[in-house]
């Protein structure tokens, strides 16, 4: 059986592994970006100074129908995890396909207070 300290270290290791491999951002309920990790900055070309406080719509490639985003919003506001592939634009206007999970961060009453987006670049698989 693992000791508490070992569990804490294991959890830190898992978080670090995720932060180093996934494109991660956190937004408020309106989609304004509160956090972007290094992978986000590298993949999308925005500095943190440029992207923090901006709405996530700044990345919208206009490929998806508005109903697509309504589905994401509906799931997230209901406290459900949404998974799918989203096409966005980088700062330089390059299209990027992202395998995406939108995870609502819930308060004690089960209501979303923020959203965490965890993504992986799958562009090379989508453009074949």
Secondary structure, DSSP 8 states (H G I E B T S, - for coil): ---HHHHHHHHHHHHHHHHHHSEEEEE-TT-BEEEE-HHHHHHH---HHHHTTSBGGGGB-S-S-HHHHHHHHHHHHTT--EEEEEEEE-TTS-EEEEEEEEEEEE-TTS-EEEEEEEEEE-HHHH--
